[in-house]
């Protein structure tokens, strides 16, 4: 019997709820720093290069440590690996608030990313081992924690810093939330939850799987375009004629739409029995909207924002779900770690590539075209994947 079809363990719901809480706080910690960067730069006298590293280094560490995180997940189980990663991430997040030279801030940001890299591969593993045929619903549930934490981190941390008296205090408050979440995970869950770790913990067979590389390409392409938009969308709209406040509101709309999107996409893929439609369709929509963005009437920009936000988060959710479909529970930690590692290289290269394009051509048009064509190319990768939804399975 496929272990993913077995009955859900009685403690699995508690584990899923706590995974939501941990994901919420980890992603809130990741993006809370974004709202504080102007204050941090002014106080510490950072160059713009160093300022960008404060936000970028956690992604680099995440990409580097998602692979060992996946290995630890398969070797030692979900409970221990999330606890270890959560402790490291919370410590790194708290150290960002400690007074010292800029090097300390960068080291703390890197340490935070190490912990995050250990935590994230556990999410597909949790679904694979605990939620059987409800894996689309389970993925949708915990994924909402990630995007909800992101939204709160971006938009609530600035007011929090104002209320608490400074950016350091705000970072400490977020780190304390992370400690509470990890403590709840560590002490409310028993160590003996069933984890089906197989005896073979090597990578050669995984690296020969075409599906792994296709998933990595799809996730990396989605991350590249998403983080390009997070960094450049407001400026693109300002160039189109929107005021700064209206442009920022459109970016907020794009991000906020991700909350329902990241839940609905995996759930609907379960209901319809189709996975590829919910990956290829969003990539096609992103391509269309990016081609249209330079010419769409200003009155219709909100439609573009909603479409982009929904499509980007649908891809993110399915990228977390598809490793569960393609790999057995004893491999899904390592497979997910590899996919996530490559994906977050895309998160780094997307904004970098767009910046180079703007420097070379003086406008965002070339970057929009490049990411539109990247999404079109991703559709080819989708077509090369076998259908793993209900309609693609043999009776």
Secondary structure as the mmCIF struct_conf table of DSSP 4:
data_model
#
loop_
_struct_conf.conf_type_id
_struct_conf.id
_struct_conf.beg_label_comp_id
_struct_conf.beg_label_asym_id
_struct_conf.beg_label_seq_id
_struct_conf.end_label_comp_id
_struct_conf.end_label_asym_id
_struct_conf.end_label_seq_id
HELX_RH_3T_P HELX_RH_3T_P1 UNK A 3 UNK A 5
BEND BEND1 UNK A 6 UNK A 6
HELX_LH_PP_P HELX_LH_PP_P1 UNK A 7 UNK A 9
TURN_TY1_P TURN_TY1_P1 UNK A 10 UNK A 11
HELX_RH_AL_P HELX_RH_AL_P1 UNK A 12 UNK A 44
TURN_TY1_P TURN_TY1_P2 UNK A 45 UNK A 45
HELX_RH_AL_P HELX_RH_AL_P2 UNK A 48 UNK A 76
HELX_RH_AL_P HELX_RH_AL_P3 UNK A 78 UNK A 95
TURN_TY1_P TURN_TY1_P3 UNK A 96 UNK A 97
BEND BEND2 UNK A 98 UNK A 98
BEND BEND3 UNK A 100 UNK A 100
HELX_RH_AL_P HELX_RH_AL_P4 UNK A 102 UNK A 130
HELX_RH_3T_P HELX_RH_3T_P2 UNK A 132 UNK A 134
HELX_RH_AL_P HELX_RH_AL_P5 UNK A 135 UNK A 164
TURN_TY1_P TURN_TY1_P4 UNK A 165 UNK A 165
BEND BEND4 UNK A 166 UNK A 166
HELX_RH_AL_P HELX_RH_AL_P6 UNK A 167 UNK A 188
BEND BEND5 UNK A 189 UNK A 189
TURN_TY1_P TURN_TY1_P5 UNK A 191 UNK A 192
BEND BEND6 UNK A 199 UNK A 199
BEND BEND7 UNK A 203 UNK A 203
HELX_RH_AL_P HELX_RH_AL_P7 UNK A 204 UNK A 207
TURN_TY1_P TURN_TY1_P6 UNK A 208 UNK A 208
HELX_RH_AL_P HELX_RH_AL_P8 UNK A 210 UNK A 240
TURN_TY1_P TURN_TY1_P7 UNK A 241 UNK A 241
HELX_RH_AL_P HELX_RH_AL_P9 UNK A 244 UNK A 272
TURN_TY1_P TURN_TY1_P8 UNK A 273 UNK A 273
BEND BEND8 UNK A 275 UNK A 275
TURN_TY1_P TURN_TY1_P9 UNK A 276 UNK A 276
HELX_RH_AL_P HELX_RH_AL_P10 UNK A 277 UNK A 293
TURN_TY1_P TURN_TY1_P10 UNK A 294 UNK A 295
BEND BEND9 UNK A 296 UNK A 296
HELX_RH_3T_P HELX_RH_3T_P3 UNK A 298 UNK A 300
HELX_RH_AL_P HELX_RH_AL_P11 UNK A 301 UNK A 326
BEND BEND10 UNK A 327 UNK A 327
TURN_TY1_P TURN_TY1_P11 UNK A 329 UNK A 331
HELX_RH_AL_P HELX_RH_AL_P12 UNK A 332 UNK A 361
BEND BEND11 UNK A 362 UNK A 364
HELX_RH_AL_P HELX_RH_AL_P13 UNK A 365 UNK A 384
BEND BEND12 UNK A 385 UNK A 385
HELX_LH_PP_P HELX_LH_PP_P2 UNK A 386 UNK A 387
BEND BEND13 UNK A 389 UNK A 389
HELX_RH_3T_P HELX_RH_3T_P4 UNK A 390 UNK A 392
BEND BEND14 UNK A 393 UNK A 393
#
